[in-house]
């Protein structure tokens, strides 16, 4: 290598090393150490505070929702009609059970208050019909579901129906199947969304659903997941499409940086800057980049469905009945819950497809699970 060329290469390598060191050892740690889903998040310093803040906010929302529903005037349509209007374009069914360790948080009341507020913003033509499916089978009354009877149609099993003791995950699956079938047969909707009672819809919930149902993929889907845990949204993931997305982001970012720096395009520079952009994006947190898609419903991404979890699911057409039949044929247990059953089923069954939407359309507010003893 000629001395001049060697000197330029050495100078360029030193500059690149300095930029990498400043970015990944100074700038990003300083900016991201409080971001929960960043690699730089200091768990030992902030995790307990973040958890307590989330619990405090949920408690405040829950108490506000309780006061709201206690003072709200009953809905004459819900109280007078034996059945909801049939064939709505979209039916939202909220599955609920009494959470004994989380009574004061009133998850269900929070979710239903949010849905009511969103429905009020739909204008003259309602965005959806809403049903509540109360699957509580214990001796205690589900107080929050009882409070909402004056405002929404509530589905329950027939009085006196006896249920055999089964595994917790199998019972959860059977409750879910019951709600799928009863809700569909009652309203015969064109499309159905099933929310668990700790899935709080985001402000653009109905606008994005309308956009999604207008796309061709929806009619060919068995289900569309509307939520995936933020901690599992990283690029470094077995899902092939994320690796391709990550590579595409790196190449796009590298090209823009080369243009911005007015540097000549070369394979070496492109690869180096692509690695720089990819590393920065992963360490910052893919979750925060996905949030930029909330600027417009058209920007929401659709990808192959992931395995976990089922707080919010869209069933286009009559797919909810097919899902109920598939779940009926499986036995759920720890490690083989209903989300795992559905994921494996779609992979193994020709002709069935499933998708996920990013970013999430709901916020998971349930720190206390209805099927596990641990708190989240």
C-alpha positions, 0 to 999 in steps of 0.5 A: 500500500502506498504511504499516502493511501495508507495514511488516508486509510489510517486517518479514516479508520481513526475518525470512524472509531472516534465517531462509533465510540462517541455515539455508542459510549457517550451520546446514546447512553446519555440520551437513552438510559431512561428509555424502558425498551432501550438496551441502555436502560438502567434497570437497577436505577429506574425499573422500580420507579417506572413500575410504581409510576405505571401502577399509580397512573393505572390506579388513578385511571381506574378510580376516575373510571369508577366514578365516571361509570357510577355517575353515568346515565344508563344507555336506554338502548342497552337496557331496553333491547334484548339483543344488539343490532345485527350485522354491524360492520365491526363488533368489539367484544371485551372478555372479562373476569374478576381479578381478585388482586387488582380490584381497585385498578378497575381495568375493565372500567378503564377499557370500557370508558376509553371505548365509549370516548372513542365511539363518541368521536365517530360521528353519526355513523358508529364505528362499532358495536360493543359487547361485554363477555363476563366469564367469571365463574367463582362465587363472587360477583364481578362488580365492574361487569355488573356496573356496566350492565346499564350501558352495554350488553353483557354475555354470560353463561346460562344460570346454573351451568356447571363447569368441570375443574380444568387447568387454568390455561384450558379454562381461559381458552374455553372462556375465550371460545365461549365468547367468540361463539356467543358474540358472533351468533348474537350479532352476526358481525362482518368483522370482530375484534376481541379485547381482553379486559386489560387491553386499553385502546389507543386514541387512533384505534378505530381509525386504524382498524378501518384502514386495515380492513380496507386492505386486501390482506385482511380478507385472507387472514385468520386473525390479525394481532393488534398487540405484541409486547414492546420488550419483544419488538427488537430487530435482533429476533428470529423473525426473518422480516425484522432482519430484512427491515433492519438491513433495509433501514441500515442501507437507507440510512447509510445512503442518506448519510453519504449524500449528506456528507457529500462523500463518494459512494463505495461498498466499504463506506456503505457497509460501514455506515449501514452497520453504524445505523443498524447498531444505533437503531437496535440499541436505541430500541425498535419500539421508539422507531415504530412510534413514528408510524402513528403519524398516519393510519396508512403508515402502520405496518403489517407483518406475519404474526408473532407467537405472543400474545392475545390481548387484542385480536381482529377476526375478519369476516367469520374467522372467529368461528374458525378460530373457535373450532380450532381452539376447541380441538386443542388442549391448553396448558402451561407452555401451550396457551391459546396464543401458542396453539394459534401460532402453531396451527397457522404454521402447520395448516395450508391456506391459513394466514395470520398477521400482526400490526405495528405499532400496537393498537392497545396498551397492556395495562394489566400488571396482575394476570388472571391466569398467572400468580405473578404480577407483570 
